[in-house]
Amino acid sequence: MIFKSLKQIKRIFIGVIGTTILIIGIAMIILPGPAFIVIPLGLSILATEFLWARKIMDKFRDKLKQLNKKK
């Protein structure tokens, strides 16, 4: 039982940190700052525990690969 609760604590911790960084990155779209670095960073942190974030990161990587092939 303690292992399950430690896993839940880790998941919550990663969720809070990743979401905070993601929100800061979204705010940097309007505010000055490197939003194009911070948003993928927040998503990659969330992708370590959440499938929905991993899917978004995979789509993001595919788009980057397509842009690199066009150049």
Buried (B, 14 or more C-beta within 10 A) or exposed (E): EEEEEEEEEEEEEBBEEBBEBBEBBBEBEEEEEEBEEBBBBBBBBBBEBBEEBBEBBEEBEEEEEEEEEEE
